[in-house]
Amino acid sequence: MGRAYWLEKNKLVEGSLEQFFPFFRQGKHVIAIVGAGGKSTLLYTLAGIFQRQGERAAVTTTTHIRIPEHCPFYDSFVCCEEIWTKGEYVVLGQEVGQGKLGALETRAFSGLCAEADQVLVEADGAKRRSCKVPAAHEPVIPAQADIVIGVVGLGVLGRTVEDACFRVEETRELLECDGTHVLTTDDLCRILESEQGTRKGVGPRQYFVVLNQCDDDRQKALGEKILRELDCPAVMTFFPEEERI
């Protein structure tokens, strides 16, 4: 399983996502995941945790996600009861071509939120990049969501905006820089906390940050620096290659 690191009494501790996220002990939720750099891996990891806890979990999207290779998908929540009875989570979406699933119809999504214990929604796209500032029409956080998790990949640190980011123009505008600017820990904090950045559209919902790609000691040290600077609950994660989506 992947590893998680967070600050506890101002010290960096290692544990599991179950230990860090309070929503695993709080009842029903609709959780929207936004940003870049590991959203899909986090999406299915959380679904697996809820599944092991015996909860009726569902994975879906308001944008596009890749058709999963590790499990089947369905285009209607009518099938959910059968899947949940087997002790599995369900993946739902409309096939839209190019190996992608799109959003459910509004009525179907509302039905899913009513029936499931936990709904996990990939609510943003990043074209496989690891850092993102959203465009005017993004992210697509459903009204039912009560929790938003913003993701960024620590691997972008030390790389240029043009090389590392999706929505380069939006990133340049937020950071007041050009495309050759090299991303720093301060830049990621600004992106993650800004209402024009990863926090866009969150409003009064609970907001958490995941610093993914904590792949070596350097990135762990840089990630810890970001943890100390952020004002919202945040965790670093590392997933071995075989667990990455």
Secondary structure, 3 states (H helix, E strand, C coil): CCEEEEEECCEEEEECHHHHCHHHHCCCEEEEEEECCCHHHHHHHHHHHHHHCCCCEEEEECCEEECCCCCCCECCHHHHHHHHHCCCCEEECEEEECCEEECCCHHHHHHHHHHCCEEEEECCCCCCCCEECCCCCCCCCCCCCCEEEEEEEHHHCCCEHHHHEECHHHHHHHHCCCCCCECCHHHHHHHHHCCCCCCCCCCCCEEEEEEECCCCHHHHHHHHHHHHHCCCCEEEEECCHHHCC
